[in-house]
């Protein structure tokens, strides 16, 4: 079984699981095209099922397609999270203008100042 995304005007509106042969006889008069996507592909890398371990599998179309994802004929990517973020042309992941600090603390993106603001822990956290 494989995953297929229906793409209409560059946007995914549905994802199904089907055998490739299903599309040999499938009659679909709705707009759009069906494009295969890989559940185990993230950031242009294929991962072994249910792990974070890269393997030798084919990284099909950069990322797994989700409803609302964009497709440009090469790869799937999510909606742009902030206007200042740019799409990495290799991984098809959005990147902020400043890297997220790697210090174990929690941060939120501050679009106004184009920087990461540390999230202050509250009593409930």
Secondary structure as UniProt FT lines:
FT   STRAND          2..8
FT   TURN            9..10
FT   STRAND          11..18
FT   TURN            20..21
FT   HELIX           22..25
FT   STRAND          33..37
FT   TURN            39..40
FT   STRAND          41..42
FT   TURN            43..44
FT   STRAND          45..47
FT   TURN            49..50
FT   TURN            60..61
FT   TURN            67..68
FT   STRAND          70..71
FT   STRAND          76..77
FT   TURN            83..84
FT   STRAND          86..87
FT   TURN            89..91
FT   STRAND          94..95
FT   STRAND          107..110
FT   TURN            111..114
FT   STRAND          115..118
FT   TURN            123..124
//
